[in-house]
Amino acid sequence: MKSQTPLSVEEIPETLPRRQTQARADSWNDVLVVGAGPTGMACAIEAQKAGLKAIVIDKGCLVNSIYNYPTNMVFFTTPELLEIGDIPFTTASAKPNRLEALEYYRRVAEHYELDIRQYEWVKTITGEDNDFRVATTNRHDAIHDYRARKIVLATGYYDLANKLNVPGEDLAKVFHYYREPHPYFDTDVVVIGGKNSAAETALDLWRHGARVTLVHRGAQMHNHVKYWVRPDIENRIKAGEITAYFNSEVREIGEDCVVVRTPSGTIRLRNDFVFALTGYHPDYDFLRSAGIELSSEQLRPVCDPETLESNVLGIYVAGVIVAGSRTSEIFIENGRFHGKLIAADLGAKLGRGNPNFPLDAT
Ligand SMILES: Cc1cc2nc3c(=O)[nH]c(=O)nc-3n(C[C@H](O)[C@H](O)[C@H](O)COP(=O)(O)OP(=O)(O)OC[C@H]3O[C@@H](n4cnc5c(N)ncnc54)[C@H](O)[C@@H]3O)c2cc1C
């Protein structure tokens, strides 16, 4: 990864305050990609291959979503389907784990010398096609400004959890992300949800000594639960090892209890921790703030399916956000191909052979 624009040695005063060292002049780019997930990386790689100067900005670290997955998570996808930039991904087991994926994407970033600015949050996008301005803030609240001809939004969905909107949801014992089981040994844990995350979390917690109650508003575990996980969770429930309340909803969370509405009445469960694993959603406000229109039903960004250019000329959408609220429609396996689609259009508009090439940077 390229480092941030360095000052020459003569330019660095001995007592330069940290904020000042981080301030940079505006930087011009052909393409600015928001989000350094697998899709954003693929977009930058393909843009570079088309001869364009690309920069990627992420508010977290490289592949921040994968970094924040459960610590011991194993992908359901085989490694070759997670590959980007034609860099092979091989693993000892049939399916890669989180650490192997993190290492793979680091290697890809290094191989292509991607210009990735980590820990910078894109706050506003203004301007117009061929002359966009992007303002970011870093961890120290310093503001950076960038200019770019084209923008690609690949901001994913994992930062914003779907809320329960019940009293007590803000208590420190309530989590929307699961990492590992050890802290919950010999405690009473409620897991809310009926899809993969809820099923896998409930099983992992139970296997590591937590007393687990699963609460799901559906009549049974969701059909999308992985075919090898489903019998496991169902058998644990049948055996009474994990207690489950279906057609039920958590109505309130207290310091040491959870109130659940069940088909046979409202009950109060003793409780130490709650994992509310009821899904995540893209940052619709951010997309709207860039001028992107969203469809009324599923909040899909309006875009040309051939090029993924949105209703705002020069702004493209990529990865899971293309599916709006249907976040299980697009994942790494298929989202990674958005890079090629977008780069083909960018190459035609900005690349070699275009009269405006090379970039007339200011
Ligand atoms: C537990 C779990 C297991 C999964 N397993 C698989 C699997 O086996 N196979 C598979 O194909 N998919 C899997 N998925 C789905 C897959 O991880 C996502 O679909 C994929 O990460 C989407 O890629 P993306 O690049 O579109 O978004 P992301 O990977 O979410 O990347 C988006 C990036 O944008 C950044 N960002 C957001 N807003 C801003 C902003 N304003 N400024 C700067 N940066 C911003 C975020 O920090 C993030 O790094 C899994 C998901 C989960 C939750």
The ligand as a Gaussian input file, in Angstrom:
#p B3LYP/6-31G(d) Opt

LIG

0 1
 C      -20.409000     -13.339000       9.155000
 C      -20.417000     -13.159000       7.654000
 C      -19.930000     -14.170000       6.833000
 C      -19.892000     -13.996000       5.440000
 N      -19.386000     -15.007000       4.657000
 C      -19.313000     -14.824000       3.317000
 C      -18.778000     -15.863000       2.460000
 O      -18.399000     -16.946000       2.908000
 N      -18.720000     -15.614000       1.123000
 C      -19.144000     -14.437000       0.568000
 O      -19.029000     -14.280000      -0.663000
 N      -19.664000     -13.463000       1.343000
 C      -19.767000     -13.626000       2.691000
 N      -20.318000     -12.649000       3.483000
 C      -20.836000     -11.429000       2.845000
 C      -19.695000     -10.534000       2.455000
 O      -18.770000     -10.396000       3.491000
 C      -20.194000      -9.146000       2.046000
 O      -21.194000      -9.306000       1.087000
 C      -19.022000      -8.365000       1.463000
 O      -18.109000      -8.020000       2.471000
 C      -19.500000      -7.151000       0.745000
 O      -18.359000      -6.556000       0.170000
 P      -18.336000      -5.015000      -0.126000
 O      -16.961000      -4.728000      -0.617000
 O      -19.500000      -4.646000      -0.952000
 O      -18.574000      -4.333000       1.305000
 P      -17.699000      -4.415000       2.627000
 O      -16.803000      -5.594000       2.628000
 O      -18.649000      -4.267000       3.754000
 O      -16.788000      -3.113000       2.525000
 C      -17.319000      -1.825000       2.667000
 C      -16.245000      -0.916000       3.249000
 O      -16.707000       0.449000       3.155000
 C      -16.252000       1.157000       4.293000
 N      -17.088000       2.358000       4.430000
 C      -18.431000       2.403000       4.594000
 N      -18.848000       3.695000       4.614000
 C      -17.737000       4.482000       4.454000
 C      -17.511000       5.885000       4.398000
 N      -18.515000       6.768000       4.481000
 N      -16.231000       6.330000       4.260000
 C      -15.201000       5.456000       4.145000
 N      -15.365000       4.103000       4.189000
 C      -16.621000       3.616000       4.331000
 C      -16.386000       0.131000       5.426000
 O      -15.539000       0.466000       6.500000
 C      -15.972000      -1.172000       4.722000
 O      -14.604000      -1.471000       4.883000
 C      -20.369000     -12.811000       4.866000
 C      -20.888000     -11.797000       5.680000
 C      -20.927000     -11.975000       7.060000
 C      -21.500000     -10.872000       7.925000

